[in-house]
Each structure stands twice: as structure tokens, then as C-alpha cells.
Amino acid sequence: MLLAAGGAALLLGLWRAGRSHPHTVYRPERWRGWDWVVVSGAVLAAGVFLLPIFARGTIFYYPYPTLNWPDFDWRIGLATLGLIAPAIG
């Protein structure tokens, strides 16, 4: 009983607060030329950058990847030999 009275008081308070708040009628703005330029530029950029993502080759999924040795760059390997100099000396 007390819960119903509290709910009714809440609804009455919300109704009275809504009636005292002034409101306006929403009228959307008309799009001008620059609005169309901005939107068309955004659509063009999204199309250019998202097109490779949705290409047929990128959608391919294979759950068993192949194992390969990583590529070895001899310059990095030679530079890494300097790290064992303290162990040798």
C-alpha cells in the first residue's frame, strides 16, 4: 500500500514538473551547400579507407595458421653480437 502511494506521488511530481517546464517545437535546419560538401567528403573518405577492409581476400579465415621461421636480417644479427661482448671479456 505504501509502495503504491509512493509511486503515485512520484508520478504526480513528474507530471507537475513536466507541466511547469516550457518547451519549444523542434524544427530541423535545412541543409546548405557546405553541409553536403562535408558529408560527401566524409563518405568518400570512409569509402576509400574502408574498401580494402571489405575486399574479398581480407575476409578469408583459416583457423590453422602455418608456422614459418621469421625473416633474419644479418645487420641486426651482427649488431646483436655486441651484447655478448661482456660475457666474452
C-alpha positions as CSV (number, residue, x, y, z in Angstrom):
1,M,0.0,0.0,0.0
2,L,2.8,2.4,0.9
3,L,4.7,1.4,-2.2
4,A,1.7,2.3,-4.4
5,A,1.3,5.7,-2.6
6,G,5.0,6.5,-3.2
7,G,4.7,5.5,-6.9
8,A,1.7,7.7,-7.3
9,A,3.4,10.6,-5.6
10,L,6.4,10.1,-7.8
11,L,4.3,10.1,-11.0
12,L,2.3,13.2,-9.8
13,G,5.6,15.1,-9.1
14,L,7.0,14.2,-12.5
15,W,3.8,15.2,-14.2
16,R,3.7,18.6,-12.4
17,A,7.4,19.2,-13.1
18,G,6.8,18.5,-16.8
19,R,3.8,20.9,-17.0
20,S,5.8,23.8,-15.5
21,H,8.8,23.4,-17.9
22,P,8.5,25.4,-21.1
23,H,9.1,23.6,-24.3
24,T,9.6,24.5,-27.9
25,V,8.7,22.8,-31.2
26,Y,11.7,21.2,-32.9
27,R,12.2,22.3,-36.4
28,P,15.2,20.8,-38.2
29,E,17.6,23.1,-40.0
30,R,17.7,23.0,-43.8
31,W,21.0,21.6,-45.2
32,R,23.1,24.2,-47.0
33,G,25.7,23.6,-49.7
34,W,28.6,23.3,-47.3
35,D,26.8,20.7,-45.3
36,W,26.5,18.5,-48.4
37,V,30.2,19.1,-49.1
38,V,31.3,18.0,-45.6
39,V,29.1,14.9,-45.7
40,S,30.1,13.8,-49.2
41,G,33.8,14.3,-48.2
42,A,33.3,12.1,-45.1
43,V,31.5,9.4,-47.2
44,L,34.3,9.5,-49.8
45,A,37.0,9.2,-47.1
46,A,35.2,6.3,-45.5
47,G,34.8,4.6,-48.8
48,V,38.4,4.9,-49.7
49,F,39.7,3.7,-46.3
50,L,37.2,1.0,-45.7
51,L,37.1,-0.5,-49.2
52,P,40.3,-2.6,-48.7
53,I,38.9,-3.9,-45.4
54,F,35.9,-5.4,-47.1
55,A,37.8,-6.7,-50.1
56,R,37.3,-10.5,-50.8
57,G,40.9,-11.5,-49.8
58,T,40.7,-10.0,-46.4
59,I,37.5,-11.8,-45.4
60,F,39.2,-15.2,-45.7
61,Y,39.6,-17.0,-42.4
62,Y,41.8,-20.1,-41.9
63,P,41.8,-21.4,-38.3
64,Y,45.2,-23.3,-38.7
65,P,48.0,-20.9,-39.4
66,T,51.2,-22.2,-40.9
67,L,54.4,-21.9,-38.9
68,N,57.3,-20.2,-40.6
69,W,60.8,-19.1,-39.4
70,P,60.9,-15.4,-39.0
71,D,63.0,-13.4,-41.5
72,F,66.6,-12.9,-40.4
73,D,68.3,-9.6,-41.1
74,W,72.1,-10.1,-40.9
75,R,72.7,-6.5,-39.9
76,I,70.5,-6.9,-36.8
77,G,72.2,-10.2,-36.0
78,L,75.6,-8.6,-36.3
79,A,74.6,-5.7,-34.1
80,T,73.2,-8.2,-31.5
81,L,76.6,-9.9,-31.2
82,G,77.8,-6.8,-29.4
83,L,75.6,-7.9,-26.5
84,I,77.7,-10.9,-25.8
85,A,80.9,-8.9,-25.5
86,P,80.7,-8.6,-21.7
87,A,80.4,-12.4,-21.4
88,I,83.5,-13.0,-23.6
89,G,85.7,-10.4,-21.8
